[in-house]
Amino acid sequence: MSDMSNLETDGVYIATDGLSYDYNGVTAVSKVGITVAKGQIVALIGANGAGKSTTVKMIAGALKPRTGRVLFGGRDITGMPAHKVVQQGIALVPESRLVFRHLTVLENLQIAGHLPRSRDRMKDSYDHVFQLFPRLYERRAQHAGSLSGGEQQMLAIARGLMTLPDVLILDEPSLGLSPLFVGEIFKMIRKLNQEGMTILLVEQNVHHTLAIADRAYVLEKGRVVRSDTGRAMLADDAVKKAYLGMD
Amino acid sequence: MLFLQTLVNGLALGGLYALAAVGFSLVFGVLGIVNLTHGIFLVAGSYGALLLWEHLGIDPILSIPPVAIVLFGVGYVYQRTIIHWAVSRASLVASLVVTFGVAMIIRNLLQLWFGPDIRTITPSYSFSSVTFFDLRIDLVRLIALGMSLVVLLLLTALLRHTHFGRSIRATAQQPLAASLCGLDVERLYAKTFGLGAALAGASGAIIGIVQPFSPATEAGWTLNAFIVVVLGGIGSPAGALLGGVLLGLINTLTAQYIAPSMTNAAMFLVLVAMLLFRPHGLLGNAMGESR
């Protein structure tokens, strides 16, 4: 399941090879290899505990892999700490949002926009995220903790965008949101992609996800068990049965 | 009139307590560490001011910046080494034991260097006082109160309006998200610890002109800081000010109307009552997420 052969291919942003991780001896991720090409939406799907979040945390530097490599634009960034990875151009919007609850919406954005790579274009970044999420502009002076779940998700994504990433990783952005918000979030993901943003999407909402993904990887017990285009997977009976609850 | 005079004394004392506690409060709120070395930093500030006064004739108020800068460095290195090792290899609780041990070692070293005698710093204005109507207040107490308020206001502005301050608050609430936003969390922890030590040193320099000190007084100041945080709430200058003023008032009122020997008993009574009824302090945890 090695993707190393693709690494020299032009336009490959992220490539992982043989990534493994364990929590106190229990294997969470085993030899995962995925590639994300420029301009794509790539999806990681699978059940709870399949190792999706662990994988993207290793890519973003929030966890150090036990074995394996992470390449970004051909450069080895394995084991680089999170605050340096984001400076390279990979932004992870973490699971369950983790907004700074006691800071205002504006302060949340300010912190992320202060990176060396993004600081000079902070004003444009504000314009961009407020145009994407007008609601955040209305609430800019409010504490992030007072926002609804959907608004906090918007803030978390906006915070990621303030770092002006080349690749945006979204970990379960639709988790716990009302169906109305879920639709909005997916519409927004697609819009960002059309503007040129490369996206790595971790999701449990398989139907919505496969519909917009250029490529998808299915994780099971820490391993990649399938990879294909989103469209092909959506048509696949086995995937339908396992993840969409359809017979 | 006696009552008013007692109130004024209590307020002046409270300002000192607030400044003496705010560094402890910041470190507690951001790193989750109960720093039992805090009183040592404070007493070290007093001795630093004493040395500068005796050898170079520098006024204790002017010695605040150099003392604070040196202690910032000491606190920074202390966190990056001993505290970091203890927390990363064991747990936050381990830092309690480690800081207690370091406090004992340094207290004894201070006793070796400076002797166990009680010292004071006495600049020319030490024995003047100011009178408003019938209320009298020592000039040094007035200066100390003023300086405490100035430092607390500066700290508030720093936390609220600078990138460094925002980063400290963000890291206190969500270390993981902070690092994903590009903040070097480990370095921010060290800087916050350094800031806490610098504030302790600054208050030590001020306390040197108001109250006698010796190496052994450090434990009392750590305890005071703990009580101030329990009363006022964790992590904010406002909480420290509220807690400090309350503690100052409790102290002077008890000494005046009950008995001077009962001040510690009154402090602990209030401490226990607060822990029972409002364990997060009057203003809660300004840094957010409870640990």
Chai-1 contact restraints between the chains, C-beta under 6 A:
chainA,res_idxA,chainB,res_idxB,connection_type,confidence,min_distance_angstrom,max_distance_angstrom,comment,restraint_id
A,A82,B,S179,contact,1.0,0.0,6.0,A-B,restraint_1
A,A82,B,L180,contact,1.0,0.0,6.0,A-B,restraint_2
A,H83,B,S179,contact,1.0,0.0,6.0,A-B,restraint_3
A,H83,B,G182,contact,1.0,0.0,6.0,A-B,restraint_4
A,H83,B,L183,contact,1.0,0.0,6.0,A-B,restraint_5
A,H83,B,D184,contact,1.0,0.0,6.0,A-B,restraint_6
A,V86,B,G182,contact,1.0,0.0,6.0,A-B,restraint_7
A,Q87,B,G182,contact,1.0,0.0,6.0,A-B,restraint_8
A,L92,B,L180,contact,1.0,0.0,6.0,A-B,restraint_9
A,L98,B,Q174,contact,1.0,0.0,6.0,A-B,restraint_10
A,L98,B,A177,contact,1.0,0.0,6.0,A-B,restraint_11
A,F100,B,A170,contact,1.0,0.0,6.0,A-B,restraint_12
A,F100,B,Q173,contact,1.0,0.0,6.0,A-B,restraint_13
A,F100,B,Q174,contact,1.0,0.0,6.0,A-B,restraint_14
A,R101,B,G288,contact,1.0,0.0,6.0,A-B,restraint_15
A,H102,B,Q173,contact,1.0,0.0,6.0,A-B,restraint_16
A,H102,B,G288,contact,1.0,0.0,6.0,A-B,restraint_17
A,E107,B,R166,contact,1.0,0.0,6.0,A-B,restraint_18
A,I111,B,R166,contact,1.0,0.0,6.0,A-B,restraint_19
A,I111,B,A170,contact,1.0,0.0,6.0,A-B,restraint_20
A,I111,B,C181,contact,1.0,0.0,6.0,A-B,restraint_21
A,A112,B,C181,contact,1.0,0.0,6.0,A-B,restraint_22
A,H114,B,H163,contact,1.0,0.0,6.0,A-B,restraint_23
A,L115,B,G182,contact,1.0,0.0,6.0,A-B,restraint_24
